[in-house]
């Protein structure tokens, strides 16, 4: 088992700043190469505190604010315009950054792109749902409409 410090939120494992134990292969082949985690060391405790402080600064301030933002996100669909072919296939893929920008352009507030989870690779026009983790206890579902330019 490998002991790691998460640098980003990993679904099903923990949030940034958490110290977790995972199997060696998962750490070596997935978490470490992608920059999702650092190996734990005694000096790493200072890193944990700085990661948690940065996460707290990015997080929505209170539970009530997070619930209000979740209600706004759930009630208003957002639209993303991308270049697409005649059949509706995109010349690229929708990224979490695109969803975060669409939410802020719709006037719903600002969200961090790292808190957005997409339902897979979005490679064609249509309607999709993305999940946004606003607070430890609050997640919102955002209706995303991908249209061609």
N, CA, C and O atoms as a GROMACS GRO file, in nm:
protein
  596
    1UNK      N    1   0.085  -0.118   0.000
    1UNK     CA    2   0.000   0.000   0.000
    1UNK      C    3   0.089   0.124   0.000
    1UNK      O    4   0.193   0.129   0.066
    2UNK      N    5   0.045   0.224  -0.076
    2UNK     CA    6   0.119   0.349  -0.087
    2UNK      C    7   0.041   0.458  -0.015
    2UNK      O    8  -0.082   0.466  -0.026
    3UNK      N    9   0.111   0.542   0.059
    3UNK     CA   10   0.049   0.653   0.131
    3UNK      C   11   0.074   0.779   0.048
    3UNK      O   12   0.188   0.812   0.017
    4UNK      N   13  -0.035   0.850   0.012
    4UNK     CA   14  -0.027   0.965  -0.076
    4UNK      C   15  -0.101   1.084  -0.019
    4UNK      O   16  -0.188   1.070   0.068
    5UNK      N   17  -0.065   1.203  -0.069
    5UNK     CA   18  -0.136   1.326  -0.038
    5UNK      C   19  -0.205   1.368  -0.168
    5UNK      O   20  -0.139   1.390  -0.269
    6UNK      N   21  -0.337   1.379  -0.165
    6UNK     CA   22  -0.411   1.418  -0.285
    6UNK      C   23  -0.393   1.567  -0.311
    6UNK      O   24  -0.402   1.648  -0.219
    7UNK      N   25  -0.366   1.603  -0.437
    7UNK     CA   26  -0.354   1.743  -0.475
    7UNK      C   27  -0.480   1.794  -0.543
    7UNK      O   28  -0.499   1.915  -0.556
    8UNK      N   29  -0.566   1.702  -0.586
    8UNK     CA   30  -0.693   1.736  -0.646
    8UNK      C   31  -0.798   1.641  -0.593
    8UNK      O   32  -0.766   1.538  -0.534
    9UNK      N   33  -0.924   1.675  -0.614
    9UNK     CA   34  -1.030   1.585  -0.572
    9UNK      C   35  -1.037   1.468  -0.669
    9UNK      O   36  -1.038   1.486  -0.790
   10UNK      N   37  -1.041   1.348  -0.614
   10UNK     CA   38  -1.054   1.226  -0.693
   10UNK      C   39  -1.184   1.160  -0.648
   10UNK      O   40  -1.200   1.127  -0.530
   11UNK      N   41  -1.274   1.141  -0.742
   11UNK     CA   42  -1.405   1.084  -0.710
   11UNK      C   43  -1.390   0.947  -0.648
   11UNK      O   44  -1.321   0.860  -0.702
   12UNK      N   45  -1.453   0.928  -0.534
   12UNK     CA   46  -1.450   0.800  -0.466
   12UNK      C   47  -1.329   0.779  -0.377
   12UNK      O   48  -1.320   0.677  -0.309
   13UNK      N   49  -1.236   0.874  -0.376
   13UNK     CA   50  -1.115   0.858  -0.297
   13UNK      C   51  -1.101   0.968  -0.192
   13UNK      O   52  -1.076   0.938  -0.075
   14UNK      N   53  -1.116   1.093  -0.232
   14UNK     CA   54  -1.103   1.202  -0.136
   14UNK      C   55  -1.086   1.336  -0.204
   14UNK      O   56  -1.089   1.346  -0.326
   15UNK      N   57  -1.067   1.438  -0.123
   15UNK     CA   58  -1.050   1.574  -0.175
   15UNK      C   59  -0.906   1.617  -0.158
   15UNK      O   60  -0.826   1.549  -0.094
   16UNK      N   61  -0.874   1.731  -0.217
   16UNK     CA   62  -0.738   1.783  -0.211
   16UNK      C   63  -0.695   1.805  -0.066
   16UNK      O   64  -0.770   1.862   0.013
   17UNK      N   65  -0.576   1.759  -0.033
   17UNK     CA   66  -0.524   1.773   0.102
   17UNK      C   67  -0.544   1.650   0.188
   17UNK      O   68  -0.489   1.642   0.298
   18UNK      N   69  -0.621   1.554   0.141
   18UNK     CA   70  -0.643   1.432   0.218
   18UNK      C   71  -0.522   1.338   0.204
   18UNK      O   72  -0.461   1.331   0.098
   19UNK      N   73  -0.489   1.269   0.311
   19UNK     CA   74  -0.385   1.167   0.308
   19UNK      C   75  -0.456   1.032   0.297
   19UNK      O   76  -0.537   0.996   0.383
   20UNK      N   77  -0.426   0.958   0.190
   20UNK     CA   78  -0.496   0.832   0.163
   20UNK      C   79  -0.395   0.720   0.141
   20UNK      O   80  -0.279   0.744   0.107
   21UNK      N   81  -0.441   0.598   0.161
   21UNK     CA   82  -0.360   0.480   0.131
   21UNK      C   83  -0.429   0.406   0.018
   21UNK      O   84  -0.546   0.370   0.028
   22UNK      N   85  -0.353   0.383  -0.090
   22UNK     CA   86  -0.406   0.312  -0.206
   22UNK      C   87  -0.306   0.204  -0.246
   22UNK      O   88  -0.193   0.200  -0.196
   23UNK      N   89  -0.349   0.116  -0.334
   23UNK     CA   90  -0.260   0.011  -0.381
   23UNK      C   91  -0.148   0.072  -0.464
   23UNK      O   92  -0.166   0.175  -0.529
   24UNK      N   93  -0.032   0.007  -0.462
   24UNK     CA   94   0.086   0.060  -0.530
   24UNK      C   95   0.063   0.084  -0.678
   24UNK      O   96   0.105   0.187  -0.731
   25UNK      N   97  -0.003  -0.007  -0.746
   25UNK     CA   98  -0.026   0.008  -0.889
   25UNK      C   99  -0.114   0.126  -0.922
   25UNK      O  100  -0.088   0.198  -1.019
   26UNK      N  101  -0.218   0.150  -0.843
   26UNK     CA  102  -0.308   0.263  -0.864
   26UNK      C  103  -0.232   0.394  -0.846
   26UNK      O  104  -0.251   0.490  -0.921
   27UNK      N  105  -0.146   0.397  -0.745
   27UNK     CA  106  -0.065   0.517  -0.720
   27UNK      C  107   0.035   0.538  -0.832
   27UNK      O  108   0.046   0.648  -0.886
   28UNK      N  109   0.109   0.435  -0.866
   28UNK     CA  110   0.218   0.445  -0.964
   28UNK      C  111   0.166   0.469  -1.106
   28UNK      O  112   0.228   0.544  -1.182
   29UNK      N  113   0.055   0.407  -1.144
   29UNK     CA  114   0.010   0.413  -1.282
   29UNK      C  115  -0.097   0.517  -1.310
   29UNK      O  116  -0.117   0.555  -1.426
   30UNK      N  117  -0.166   0.564  -1.208
   30UNK     CA  118  -0.275   0.658  -1.233
   30UNK      C  119  -0.259   0.791  -1.159
   30UNK      O  120  -0.253   0.897  -1.222
   31UNK      N  121  -0.252   0.786  -1.027
   31UNK     CA  122  -0.254   0.909  -0.948
   31UNK      C  123  -0.129   0.994  -0.964
   31UNK      O  124  -0.139   1.115  -0.989
   32UNK      N  125  -0.014   0.935  -0.951
   32UNK     CA  126   0.112   1.011  -0.959
   32UNK      C  127   0.140   1.066  -1.098
   32UNK      O  128   0.176   1.183  -1.109
   33UNK      N  129   0.127   0.988  -1.207
   33UNK     CA  130   0.157   1.044  -1.339
   33UNK      C  131   0.064   1.158  -1.380
   33UNK      O  132   0.105   1.248  -1.453
   34UNK      N  133  -0.059   1.155  -1.336
   34UNK     CA  134  -0.155   1.259  -1.372
   34UNK      C  135  -0.150   1.380  -1.279
   34UNK      O  136  -0.220   1.478  -1.302
   35UNK      N  137  -0.069   1.374  -1.176
   35UNK     CA  138  -0.054   1.486  -1.085
   35UNK      C  139  -0.168   1.498  -0.985
   35UNK      O  140  -0.186   1.604  -0.926
   36UNK      N  141  -0.244   1.391  -0.965
   36UNK     CA  142  -0.354   1.394  -0.870
   36UNK      C  143  -0.305   1.377  -0.727
   36UNK      O  144  -0.379   1.405  -0.633
   37UNK      N  145  -0.181   1.330  -0.708
   37UNK     CA  146  -0.131   1.304  -0.574
   37UNK      C  147   0.020   1.318  -0.569
   37UNK      O  148   0.088   1.316  -0.672
   38UNK      N  149   0.070   1.333  -0.447
   38UNK     CA  150   0.214   1.335  -0.418
   38UNK      C  151   0.243   1.225  -0.316
   38UNK      O  152   0.156   1.189  -0.237
   39UNK      N  153   0.364   1.173  -0.319
   39UNK     CA  154   0.397   1.072  -0.219
   39UNK      C  155   0.405   1.138  -0.082
   39UNK      O  156   0.453   1.251  -0.070
   40UNK      N  157   0.359   1.068   0.019
   40UNK     CA  158   0.356   1.121   0.154
   40UNK      C  159   0.494   1.114   0.216
   40UNK      O  160   0.568   1.016   0.197
   41UNK      N  161   0.528   1.218   0.289
   41UNK     CA  162   0.652   1.219   0.366
   41UNK      C  163   0.626   1.301   0.492
   41UNK      O  164   0.524   1.369   0.504
   42UNK      N  165   0.720   1.294   0.586
   42UNK     CA  166   0.701   1.370   0.709
   42UNK      C  167   0.696   1.520   0.681
   42UNK      O  168   0.621   1.593   0.746
   43UNK      N  169   0.775   1.567   0.586
   43UNK     CA  170   0.772   1.709   0.549
   43UNK      C  171   0.648   1.746   0.470
   43UNK      O  172   0.619   1.864   0.451
   44UNK      N  173   0.577   1.647   0.425
   44UNK     CA  174   0.458   1.671   0.345
   44UNK      C  175   0.341   1.726   0.424
   44UNK      O  176   0.245   1.773   0.364
   45UNK      N  177   0.347   1.721   0.556
   45UNK     CA  178   0.238   1.774   0.637
   45UNK      C  179   0.219   1.924   0.614
   45UNK      O  180   0.107   1.975   0.621
   46UNK      N  181   0.329   1.995   0.587
   46UNK     CA  182   0.317   2.138   0.556
   46UNK      C  183   0.246   2.157   0.423
   46UNK      O  184   0.168   2.251   0.406
   47UNK      N  185   0.272   2.067   0.328
   47UNK     CA  186   0.204   2.074   0.199
   47UNK      C  187   0.055   2.049   0.217
   47UNK      O  188  -0.027   2.114   0.151
   48UNK      N  189   0.020   1.958   0.305
   48UNK     CA  190  -0.121   1.927   0.329
   48UNK      C  191  -0.193   2.053   0.377
   48UNK      O  192  -0.303   2.083   0.330
   49UNK      N  193  -0.133   2.125   0.468
   49UNK     CA  194  -0.196   2.246   0.520
   49UNK      C  195  -0.211   2.352   0.411
   49UNK      O  196  -0.315   2.418   0.405
   50UNK      N  197  -0.111   2.370   0.325
   50UNK     CA  198  -0.121   2.470   0.218
   50UNK      C  199  -0.225   2.428   0.114
   50UNK      O  200  -0.295   2.514   0.059
   51UNK      N  201  -0.235   2.299   0.085
   51UNK     CA  202  -0.335   2.250  -0.011
   51UNK      C  203  -0.475   2.272   0.046
   51UNK      O  204  -0.565   2.314  -0.027
   52UNK      N  205  -0.494   2.242   0.173
   52UNK     CA  206  -0.625   2.263   0.235
   52UNK      C  207  -0.662   2.410   0.240
   52UNK      O  208  -0.779   2.445   0.220
   53UNK      N  209  -0.564   2.498   0.265
   53UNK     CA  210  -0.592   2.641   0.268
   53UNK      C  211  -0.633   2.691   0.129
   53UNK      O  212  -0.724   2.772   0.117
   54UNK      N  213  -0.565   2.641   0.026
   54UNK     CA  214  -0.601   2.681  -0.111
   54UNK      C  215  -0.739   2.629  -0.149
   54UNK      O  216  -0.816   2.699  -0.214
   55UNK      N  217  -0.771   2.507  -0.107
   55UNK     CA  218  -0.904   2.450  -0.135
   55UNK      C  219  -1.012   2.531  -0.065
   55UNK      O  220  -1.118   2.556  -0.123
   56UNK      N  221  -0.986   2.571   0.059
   56UNK     CA  222  -1.083   2.649   0.134
   56UNK      C  223  -1.106   2.785   0.069
   56UNK      O  224  -1.218   2.836   0.069
   57UNK      N  225  -1.000   2.845   0.013
   57UNK     CA  226  -1.014   2.975  -0.052
   57UNK      C  227  -1.098   2.964  -0.179
   57UNK      O  228  -1.170   3.058  -0.213
   58UNK      N  229  -1.090   2.850  -0.250
   58UNK     CA  230  -1.168   2.831  -0.372
   58UNK      C  231  -1.311   2.788  -0.345
   58UNK      O  232  -1.398   2.808  -0.429
   59UNK      N  233  -1.335   2.729  -0.230
   59UNK     CA  234  -1.466   2.671  -0.200
   59UNK      C  235  -1.571   2.779  -0.176
   59UNK      O  236  -1.538   2.893  -0.140
   60UNK      N  237  -1.693   2.743  -0.197
   60UNK     CA  238  -1.805   2.833  -0.167
   60UNK      C  239  -1.807   2.853  -0.016
   60UNK      O  240  -1.792   2.758   0.060
   61UNK      N  241  -1.828   2.976   0.026
   61UNK     CA  242  -1.808   3.014   0.165
   61UNK      C  243  -1.892   2.934   0.264
   61UNK      O  244  -1.838   2.883   0.362
   62UNK      N  245  -2.019   2.923   0.241
   62UNK     CA  246  -2.102   2.857   0.342
   62UNK      C  247  -2.197   2.758   0.277
   62UNK      O  248  -2.215   2.756   0.155
   63UNK      N  249  -2.256   2.676   0.360
   63UNK     CA  250  -2.351   2.576   0.313
   63UNK      C  251  -2.474   2.643   0.252
   63UNK      O  252  -2.525   2.595   0.150
   64UNK      N  253  -2.521   2.750   0.311
   64UNK     CA  254  -2.639   2.820   0.258
   64UNK      C  255  -2.610   2.879   0.120
   64UNK      O  256  -2.695   2.872   0.031
   65UNK      N  257  -2.491   2.937   0.102
   65UNK     CA  258  -2.454   2.990  -0.029
   65UNK      C  259  -2.445   2.878  -0.132
   65UNK      O  260  -2.488   2.895  -0.246
   66UNK      N  261  -2.391   2.766  -0.093
   66UNK     CA  262  -2.378   2.652  -0.184
   66UNK      C  263  -2.515   2.600  -0.225
   66UNK      O  264  -2.536   2.566  -0.341
   67UNK      N  265  -2.608   2.593  -0.130
   67UNK     CA  266  -2.742   2.546  -0.163
   67UNK      C  267  -2.815   2.643  -0.255
   67UNK      O  268  -2.888   2.601  -0.344
   68UNK      N  269  -2.795   2.772  -0.234
   68UNK     CA  270  -2.858   2.872  -0.321
   68UNK      C  271  -2.801   2.863  -0.462
   68UNK      O  272  -2.876   2.870  -0.560
   69UNK      N  273  -2.670   2.848  -0.473
   69UNK     CA  274  -2.606   2.834  -0.604
   69UNK      C  275  -2.651   2.705  -0.672
   69UNK      O  276  -2.672   2.703  -0.793
   70UNK      N  277  -2.667   2.597  -0.595
   70UNK     CA  278  -2.713   2.470  -0.651
   70UNK      C  279  -2.854   2.485  -0.708
   70UNK      O  280  -2.885   2.430  -0.813
   71UNK      N  281  -2.940   2.559  -0.639
   71UNK     CA  282  -3.076   2.581  -0.689
   71UNK      C  283  -3.074   2.660  -0.818
   71UNK      O  284  -3.150   2.629  -0.911
   72UNK      N  285  -2.989   2.762  -0.827
   72UNK     CA  286  -2.978   2.842  -0.950
   72UNK      C  287  -2.926   2.756  -1.066
   72UNK      O  288  -2.975   2.765  -1.178
   73UNK      N  289  -2.825   2.674  -1.038
   73UNK     CA  290  -2.766   2.590  -1.142
   73UNK      C  291  -2.866   2.486  -1.192
   73UNK      O  292  -2.872   2.458  -1.312
   74UNK      N  293  -2.944   2.429  -1.102
   74UNK     CA  294  -3.040   2.326  -1.142
   74UNK      C  295  -3.157   2.383  -1.221
   74UNK      O  296  -3.215   2.313  -1.304
   75UNK      N  297  -3.191   2.509  -1.198
   75UNK     CA  298  -3.310   2.566  -1.263
   75UNK      C  299  -3.280   2.628  -1.399
   75UNK      O  300  -3.372   2.648  -1.478
   76UNK      N  301  -3.154   2.660  -1.428
   76UNK     CA  302  -3.121   2.730  -1.552
   76UNK      C  303  -3.022   2.648  -1.634
   76UNK      O  304  -2.910   2.622  -1.589
   77UNK      N  305  -3.060   2.607  -1.755
   77UNK     CA  306  -2.965   2.535  -1.840
   77UNK      C  307  -2.862   2.632  -1.899
   77UNK      O  308  -2.891   2.750  -1.918
   78UNK      N  309  -2.744   2.581  -1.927
   78UNK     CA  310  -2.640   2.663  -1.989
   78UNK      C  311  -2.615   2.611  -2.130
   78UNK      O  312  -2.641   2.494  -2.161
   79UNK      N  313  -2.563   2.699  -2.215
   79UNK     CA  314  -2.542   2.665  -2.354
   79UNK      C  315  -2.395   2.683  -2.389
   79UNK      O  316  -2.333   2.784  -2.355
   80UNK      N  317  -2.340   2.584  -2.458
   80UNK     CA  318  -2.202   2.589  -2.504
   80UNK      C  319  -2.202   2.582  -2.655
   80UNK      O  320  -2.258   2.490  -2.713
   81UNK      N  321  -2.139   2.681  -2.719
   81UNK     CA  322  -2.129   2.684  -2.866
   81UNK      C  323  -1.991   2.637  -2.907
   81UNK      O  324  -1.889   2.690  -2.862
   82UNK      N  325  -1.990   2.536  -2.994
   82UNK     CA  326  -1.863   2.481  -3.042
   82UNK      C  327  -1.874   2.453  -3.191
   82UNK      O  328  -1.984   2.436  -3.244
   83UNK      N  329  -1.761   2.449  -3.258
   83UNK     CA  330  -1.759   2.415  -3.400
   83UNK      C  331  -1.797   2.268  -3.416
   83UNK      O  332  -1.750   2.181  -3.342
   84UNK      N  333  -1.882   2.242  -3.514
   84UNK     CA  334  -1.928   2.106  -3.537
   84UNK      C  335  -1.948   2.082  -3.686
   84UNK      O  336  -1.969   2.176  -3.762
   85UNK      N  337  -1.941   1.958  -3.725
   85UNK     CA  338  -1.966   1.919  -3.863
   85UNK      C  339  -2.116   1.913  -3.890
   85UNK      O  340  -2.197   1.940  -3.801
   86UNK      N  341  -2.152   1.878  -4.013
   86UNK     CA  342  -2.292   1.874  -4.052
   86UNK      C  343  -2.371   1.769  -3.974
   86UNK      O  344  -2.491   1.786  -3.951
   87UNK      N  345  -2.305   1.661  -3.935
   87UNK     CA  346  -2.375   1.554  -3.862
   87UNK      C  347  -2.389   1.584  -3.713
   87UNK      O  348  -2.450   1.507  -3.639
   88UNK      N  349  -2.332   1.696  -3.667
   88UNK     CA  350  -2.340   1.732  -3.526
   88UNK      C  351  -2.221   1.688  -3.445
   88UNK      O  352  -2.217   1.709  -3.324
   89UNK      N  353  -2.123   1.626  -3.510
   89UNK     CA  354  -2.002   1.583  -3.440
   89UNK      C  355  -1.910   1.703  -3.421
   89UNK      O  356  -1.882   1.777  -3.516
   90UNK      N  357  -1.863   1.721  -3.298
   90UNK     CA  358  -1.780   1.836  -3.263
   90UNK      C  359  -1.637   1.820  -3.314
   90UNK      O  360  -1.587   1.708  -3.327
   91UNK      N  361  -1.572   1.933  -3.343
   91UNK     CA  362  -1.432   1.934  -3.379
   91UNK      C  363  -1.348   1.946  -3.252
   91UNK      O  364  -1.266   2.036  -3.241
   92UNK      N  365  -1.367   1.860  -3.160
   92UNK     CA  366  -1.301   1.861  -3.031
   92UNK      C  367  -1.396   1.799  -2.930
   92UNK      O  368  -1.485   1.723  -2.967
   93UNK      N  369  -1.376   1.830  -2.805
   93UNK     CA  370  -1.462   1.776  -2.701
   93UNK      C  371  -1.491   1.885  -2.598
   93UNK      O  372  -1.411   1.977  -2.579
   94UNK      N  373  -1.604   1.875  -2.533
   94UNK     CA  374  -1.641   1.970  -2.429
   94UNK      C  375  -1.559   1.938  -2.304
   94UNK      O  376  -1.553   1.823  -2.261
   95UNK      N  377  -1.496   2.040  -2.247
   95UNK     CA  378  -1.412   2.023  -2.129
   95UNK      C  379  -1.480   2.088  -2.009
   95UNK      O  380  -1.576   2.164  -2.023
   96UNK      N  381  -1.430   2.057  -1.892
   96UNK     CA  382  -1.486   2.114  -1.770
   96UNK      C  383  -1.472   2.266  -1.769
   96UNK      O  384  -1.556   2.336  -1.713
   97UNK      N  385  -1.366   2.316  -1.830
   97UNK     CA  386  -1.345   2.460  -1.840
   97UNK      C  387  -1.457   2.526  -1.921
   97UNK      O  388  -1.501   2.636  -1.888
   98UNK      N  389  -1.502   2.458  -2.027
   98UNK     CA  390  -1.611   2.511  -2.109
   98UNK      C  391  -1.740   2.523  -2.027
   98UNK      O  392  -1.813   2.622  -2.041
   99UNK      N  393  -1.767   2.424  -1.943
   99UNK     CA  394  -1.888   2.428  -1.860
   99UNK      C  395  -1.877   2.541  -1.757
   99UNK      O  396  -1.974   2.614  -1.736
  100UNK      N  397  -1.762   2.555  -1.694
  100UNK     CA  398  -1.743   2.661  -1.594
  100UNK      C  399  -1.759   2.799  -1.658
  100UNK      O  400  -1.821   2.888  -1.599
  101UNK      N  401  -1.704   2.817  -1.778
  101UNK     CA  402  -1.719   2.945  -1.848
  101UNK      C  403  -1.865   2.970  -1.887
  101UNK      O  404  -1.912   3.083  -1.876
  102UNK      N  405  -1.936   2.868  -1.932
  102UNK     CA  406  -2.076   2.884  -1.971
  102UNK      C  407  -2.162   2.922  -1.850
  102UNK      O  408  -2.255   3.002  -1.863
  103UNK      N  409  -2.133   2.866  -1.734
  103UNK     CA  410  -2.207   2.900  -1.612
  103UNK      C  411  -2.185   3.046  -1.575
  103UNK      O  412  -2.280   3.115  -1.540
  104UNK      N  413  -2.061   3.093  -1.583
  104UNK     CA  414  -2.035   3.234  -1.548
  104UNK      C  415  -2.093   3.328  -1.652
  104UNK      O  416  -2.140   3.437  -1.618
  105UNK      N  417  -2.091   3.289  -1.781
  105UNK     CA  418  -2.150   3.374  -1.886
  105UNK      C  419  -2.301   3.381  -1.873
  105UNK      O  420  -2.362   3.482  -1.911
  106UNK      N  421  -2.363   3.277  -1.820
  106UNK     CA  422  -2.508   3.278  -1.800
  106UNK      C  423  -2.548   3.361  -1.679
  106UNK      O  424  -2.666   3.380  -1.653
  107UNK      N  425  -2.450   3.410  -1.604
  107UNK     CA  426  -2.478   3.494  -1.488
  107UNK      C  427  -2.520   3.415  -1.366
  107UNK      O  428  -2.588   3.469  -1.278
  108UNK      N  429  -2.482   3.289  -1.358
  108UNK     CA  430  -2.522   3.205  -1.246
  108UNK      C  431  -2.419   3.204  -1.133
  108UNK      O  432  -2.444   3.145  -1.027
  109UNK      N  433  -2.307   3.267  -1.153
  109UNK     CA  434  -2.201   3.268  -1.053
  109UNK      C  435  -2.077   3.202  -1.110
  109UNK      O  436  -2.079   3.149  -1.221
  110UNK      N  437  -1.970   3.205  -1.034
  110UNK     CA  438  -1.846   3.144  -1.082
  110UNK      C  439  -1.822   3.014  -1.007
  110UNK      O  440  -1.842   3.004  -0.886
  111UNK      N  441  -1.780   2.914  -1.084
  111UNK     CA  442  -1.747   2.785  -1.025
  111UNK      C  443  -1.608   2.746  -1.072
  111UNK      O  444  -1.562   2.792  -1.178
  112UNK      N  445  -1.542   2.665  -0.996
  112UNK     CA  446  -1.409   2.618  -1.029
  112UNK      C  447  -1.421   2.500  -1.125
  112UNK      O  448  -1.502   2.410  -1.103
  113UNK      N  449  -1.342   2.501  -1.232
  113UNK     CA  450  -1.351   2.394  -1.331
  113UNK      C  451  -1.315   2.258  -1.272
  113UNK      O  452  -1.356   2.154  -1.325
  114UNK      N  453  -1.239   2.257  -1.163
  114UNK     CA  454  -1.200   2.130  -1.100
  114UNK      C  455  -1.314   2.064  -1.025
  114UNK      O  456  -1.304   1.947  -0.987
  115UNK      N  457  -1.423   2.137  -1.004
  115UNK     CA  458  -1.537   2.080  -0.933
  115UNK      C  459  -1.643   2.025  -1.028
  115UNK      O  460  -1.744   1.971  -0.983
  116UNK      N  461  -1.619   2.037  -1.158
  116UNK     CA  462  -1.716   1.992  -1.259
  116UNK      C  463  -1.682   1.849  -1.301
  116UNK      O  464  -1.567   1.817  -1.329
  117UNK      N  465  -1.784   1.764  -1.304
  117UNK     CA  466  -1.769   1.627  -1.354
  117UNK      C  467  -1.860   1.608  -1.474
  117UNK      O  468  -1.981   1.629  -1.463
  118UNK      N  469  -1.803   1.570  -1.586
  118UNK     CA  470  -1.881   1.546  -1.707
  118UNK      C  471  -1.920   1.400  -1.717
  118UNK      O  472  -1.852   1.314  -1.659
  119UNK      N  473  -2.028   1.369  -1.789
  119UNK     CA  474  -2.074   1.230  -1.798
  119UNK      C  475  -1.990   1.144  -1.893
  119UNK      O  476  -2.035   1.036  -1.931
  120UNK      N  477  -1.875   1.187  -1.930
  120UNK     CA  478  -1.790   1.115  -2.025
  120UNK      C  479  -1.740   1.215  -2.127
  120UNK      O  480  -1.744   1.336  -2.103
  121UNK      N  481  -1.693   1.166  -2.238
  121UNK     CA  482  -1.646   1.256  -2.344
  121UNK      C  483  -1.765   1.304  -2.425
  121UNK      O  484  -1.837   1.223  -2.484
  122UNK      N  485  -1.786   1.434  -2.427
  122UNK     CA  486  -1.896   1.493  -2.504
  122UNK      C  487  -1.838   1.532  -2.638
  122UNK      O  488  -1.761   1.628  -2.648
  123UNK      N  489  -1.876   1.458  -2.743
  123UNK     CA  490  -1.819   1.480  -2.876
  123UNK      C  491  -1.923   1.512  -2.981
  123UNK      O  492  -1.890   1.514  -3.100
  124UNK      N  493  -2.049   1.537  -2.941
  124UNK     CA  494  -2.151   1.572  -3.038
  124UNK      C  495  -2.248   1.671  -2.975
  124UNK      O  496  -2.255   1.685  -2.853
  125UNK      N  497  -2.324   1.740  -3.060
  125UNK     CA  498  -2.421   1.836  -3.010
  125UNK      C  499  -2.535   1.762  -2.941
  125UNK      O  500  -2.560   1.644  -2.969
  126UNK      N  501  -2.602   1.832  -2.851
  126UNK     CA  502  -2.713   1.770  -2.780
  126UNK      C  503  -2.722   1.820  -2.636
  126UNK      O  504  -2.653   1.914  -2.597
  127UNK      N  505  -2.808   1.755  -2.560
  127UNK     CA  506  -2.830   1.791  -2.420
  127UNK      C  507  -2.761   1.690  -2.329
  127UNK      O  508  -2.772   1.569  -2.349
  128UNK      N  509  -2.690   1.741  -2.229
  128UNK     CA  510  -2.615   1.658  -2.135
  128UNK      C  511  -2.636   1.713  -1.994
  128UNK      O  512  -2.688   1.823  -1.976
  129UNK      N  513  -2.593   1.636  -1.895
  129UNK     CA  514  -2.598   1.681  -1.757
  129UNK      C  515  -2.459   1.668  -1.696
  129UNK      O  516  -2.395   1.563  -1.707
  130UNK      N  517  -2.414   1.774  -1.633
  130UNK     CA  518  -2.286   1.775  -1.564
  130UNK      C  519  -2.312   1.791  -1.414
  130UNK      O  520  -2.409   1.855  -1.374
  131UNK      N  521  -2.226   1.734  -1.333
  131UNK     CA  522  -2.238   1.746  -1.188
  131UNK      C  523  -2.132   1.843  -1.138
  131UNK      O  524  -2.015   1.836  -1.178
  132UNK      N  525  -2.173   1.934  -1.051
  132UNK     CA  526  -2.081   2.032  -0.992
  132UNK      C  527  -2.082   2.011  -0.841
  132UNK      O  528  -2.187   2.017  -0.778
  133UNK      N  529  -1.963   1.988  -0.783
  133UNK     CA  530  -1.950   1.975  -0.638
  133UNK      C  531  -1.922   2.114  -0.580
  133UNK      O  532  -1.813   2.168  -0.597
  134UNK      N  533  -2.020   2.171  -0.513
  134UNK     CA  534  -2.009   2.307  -0.462
  134UNK      C  535  -1.957   2.312  -0.320
  134UNK      O  536  -1.890   2.408  -0.281
  135UNK      N  537  -1.987   2.211  -0.244
  135UNK     CA  538  -1.952   2.206  -0.102
  135UNK      C  539  -1.937   2.059  -0.068
  135UNK      O  540  -1.977   1.974  -0.148
  136UNK      N  541  -1.882   2.027   0.046
  136UNK     CA  542  -1.867   1.887   0.082
  136UNK      C  543  -2.001   1.814   0.085
  136UNK      O  544  -2.007   1.695   0.057
  137UNK      N  545  -2.108   1.886   0.120
  137UNK     CA  546  -2.240   1.825   0.132
  137UNK      C  547  -2.334   1.860   0.018
  137UNK      O  548  -2.446   1.809   0.014
  138UNK      N  549  -2.293   1.946  -0.075
  138UNK     CA  550  -2.383   1.995  -0.178
  138UNK      C  551  -2.325   1.971  -0.317
  138UNK      O  552  -2.213   2.013  -0.347
  139UNK      N  553  -2.402   1.903  -0.400
  139UNK     CA  554  -2.370   1.887  -0.542
  139UNK      C  555  -2.489   1.934  -0.622
  139UNK      O  556  -2.603   1.923  -0.578
  140UNK      N  557  -2.463   1.987  -0.740
  140UNK     CA  558  -2.570   2.036  -0.826
  140UNK      C  559  -2.557   1.971  -0.963
  140UNK      O  560  -2.447   1.940  -1.009
  141UNK      N  561  -2.670   1.951  -1.028
  141UNK     CA  562  -2.672   1.900  -1.164
  141UNK      C  563  -2.703   2.016  -1.257
  141UNK      O  564  -2.802   2.087  -1.240
  142UNK      N  565  -2.617   2.034  -1.357
  142UNK     CA  566  -2.632   2.143  -1.452
  142UNK      C  567  -2.672   2.084  -1.587
  142UNK      O  568  -2.606   1.993  -1.637
  143UNK      N  569  -2.779   2.136  -1.645
  143UNK     CA  570  -2.819   2.095  -1.779
  143UNK      C  571  -2.735   2.173  -1.880
  143UNK      O  572  -2.735   2.296  -1.880
  144UNK      N  573  -2.663   2.100  -1.964
  144UNK     CA  574  -2.573   2.161  -2.061
  144UNK      C  575  -2.624   2.130  -2.201
  144UNK      O  576  -2.644   2.014  -2.235
  145UNK      N  577  -2.646   2.232  -2.280
  145UNK     CA  578  -2.686   2.215  -2.420
  145UNK      C  579  -2.568   2.254  -2.508
  145UNK      O  580  -2.521   2.368  -2.504
  146UNK      N  581  -2.521   2.160  -2.586
  146UNK     CA  582  -2.410   2.183  -2.678
  146UNK      C  583  -2.469   2.208  -2.816
  146UNK      O  584  -2.540   2.123  -2.870
  147UNK      N  585  -2.439   2.325  -2.872
  147UNK     CA  586  -2.491   2.362  -3.004
  147UNK      C  587  -2.375   2.397  -3.097
  147UNK      O  588  -2.267   2.434  -3.053
  148UNK      N  589  -2.402   2.384  -3.227
  148UNK     CA  590  -2.300   2.415  -3.327
  148UNK      C  591  -2.293   2.565  -3.350
  148UNK      O  592  -2.394   2.635  -3.342
  149UNK      N  593  -2.174   2.614  -3.379
  149UNK     CA  594  -2.155   2.756  -3.412
  149UNK      C  595  -2.216   2.789  -3.546
  149UNK      O  596  -2.210   2.904  -3.590
   0.00000   0.00000   0.00000
